[in-house]
Amino acid sequence: MTTDTTPPHVPCAITEPVLAQLRTADDAGRPLTAVTDPEGGAPLRCCLRRSAPGERIALVSYAPLRRWAARTGVAPGAYDEQGPVFIHAEVCGGPESGGLAFTRAHRVLRRYSRDGRILGGRLVTPPEDFDGALSEAFTDPEVALVHVRAVEYGCFLYEVRRP
């Protein structure tokens, strides 16, 4: 008997090729402005962890659905949006683990179809099972990906795909 070790969901940090572009000019066309984070705690989308005090970070404009649509050949139409995300100002090692990040707070799971249209959303409130809510989202065969978003500001945290 074999045990399936495939994770049920794949969290996707912003990849280094995209980060290199964002460090030149973000998705709103602005140049990078790096700062030293004095307190830490910023949710870094490049490595899916919170910043540490003293790290060099930048707040950039990012269009996650536009970039996904470009890779998959679809047009997101009016759902194309961009918003602020924190990244390391220099190359980082990416996520240290394959686990889901930033899950111990209120989050919205926004589901998207293969053609880039919103299929719905769900508020996940701790201590609710975050992984279970993602599993539920992916039971719909029309769901191609899920965006995990902060409730407070609606900011994009990361994308989750099927394995």
C-alpha positions in Angstrom: 0.0 0.0 0.0 1.4 3.4 -1.0 0.6 6.7 0.7 -0.1 9.7 -1.4 2.2 12.5 -0.2 1.0 15.1 -2.8 -0.1 18.2 -0.9 -3.8 19.0 -1.3 -3.1 22.6 -2.3 0.0 24.4 -3.7 0.6 27.9 -2.3 2.4 30.0 -4.9 4.7 32.9 -3.8 5.6 35.5 -6.4 8.4 33.9 -8.4 11.9 35.3 -8.7 11.6 36.2 -12.5 8.4 38.2 -11.6 10.1 39.7 -8.6 13.0 40.9 -10.8 10.5 42.7 -13.0 8.8 44.2 -10.0 12.1 45.4 -8.6 12.7 47.3 -11.8 9.2 48.7 -12.2 6.0 47.5 -10.5 2.8 46.7 -12.3 1.8 50.4 -12.0 5.1 51.4 -13.7 6.7 52.8 -10.6 10.4 52.2 -9.7 11.2 50.3 -6.6 11.6 52.2 -3.4 13.4 50.1 -0.8 13.2 50.7 2.9 14.7 49.1 6.0 11.8 47.6 8.0 12.3 48.9 11.5 9.7 46.7 13.3 9.2 43.7 11.1 5.9 42.0 10.5 5.2 42.9 6.9 3.7 39.9 5.0 6.3 39.2 2.3 4.8 37.7 -0.9 8.2 36.5 -2.2 8.8 34.0 0.6 5.4 33.8 2.3 6.6 34.8 5.8 6.6 38.0 7.8 9.6 40.4 7.6 12.1 40.6 10.4 13.3 43.9 11.8 16.1 45.3 9.8 15.3 43.6 6.5 15.2 45.6 3.3 11.7 45.4 1.8 9.6 47.3 -0.7 5.9 47.9 -1.2 5.0 47.5 -4.8 1.9 47.4 -7.0 1.2 43.8 -8.2 -1.5 42.5 -10.6 -1.8 38.8 -9.7 -4.7 37.8 -12.0 -3.2 39.8 -15.0 0.0 37.8 -14.6 -1.8 34.5 -14.2 -3.9 35.3 -17.3 -0.9 36.1 -19.4 0.6 32.7 -18.5 -2.6 30.9 -19.3 -3.8 32.8 -22.3 -7.0 34.2 -20.9 -8.3 37.8 -20.6 -9.4 38.6 -17.0 -11.4 41.6 -18.2 -12.8 43.8 -15.5 -11.4 41.4 -12.8 -7.9 42.6 -13.6 -6.8 44.5 -10.6 -3.6 45.6 -9.0 -2.8 46.3 -5.4 0.0 46.7 -2.8 2.3 43.8 -1.8 5.5 43.7 0.3 8.5 41.9 -1.2 12.2 41.7 -0.3 14.1 44.5 -2.0 16.8 42.1 -3.0 16.7 38.4 -4.1 15.6 36.1 -1.4 15.5 32.4 -1.1 11.8 32.1 -1.6 9.5 30.1 0.7 11.2 27.9 3.2 8.3 25.4 3.4 5.5 24.2 1.2 2.9 25.0 3.9 0.1 27.5 3.7 1.1 30.9 5.1 -0.7 33.7 6.9 -3.6 31.5 7.9 -4.0 32.4 11.6 -6.2 35.5 10.9 -9.4 36.3 9.1 -8.9 35.6 5.4 -11.0 35.7 2.2 -10.6 32.9 -0.3 -11.6 34.3 -3.7 -12.2 31.6 -6.3 -11.5 32.1 -10.0 -12.5 30.1 -13.1 -10.2 29.0 -15.9 -11.2 32.0 -17.9 -10.3 34.4 -15.1 -13.7 35.2 -13.7 -14.6 35.3 -10.0 -16.7 32.3 -9.0 -17.2 33.5 -5.4 -15.5 34.0 -2.2 -15.5 32.8 1.4 -14.6 34.3 4.7 -12.4 32.0 6.8 -12.4 32.9 10.5 -10.0 31.3 13.0 -10.2 28.8 14.5 -11.9 27.5 11.3 -9.9 25.0 9.3 -8.2 27.0 6.6 -7.0 23.9 4.7 -10.6 22.5 4.9 -12.0 25.7 3.4 -9.5 25.5 0.5 -10.4 21.8 0.0 -14.1 22.9 -0.2 -13.2 25.6 -2.8 -11.5 23.1 -5.0 -14.4 20.6 -4.9 -15.9 22.8 -7.6 -14.3 21.6 -10.9 -14.7 25.0 -12.3 -12.2 26.5 -9.8 -8.8 26.9 -11.4 -7.2 28.9 -8.6 -7.9 30.7 -5.3 -6.5 34.0 -4.1 -5.9 34.2 -0.4 -6.6 37.8 0.7 -6.4 39.9 3.9 -9.8 41.0 5.2 -8.6 44.3 6.7 -7.5 45.8 3.4 -8.5 43.2 0.8 -4.8 42.8 -0.2 -3.7 39.8 -2.2 -1.5 37.5 0.0 -0.9 34.6 -2.4 -2.4 32.3 -5.0 -3.3 28.6 -4.3 -3.5 26.0 -7.1 -4.4 22.4 -7.4 -1.3 20.1 -7.1 
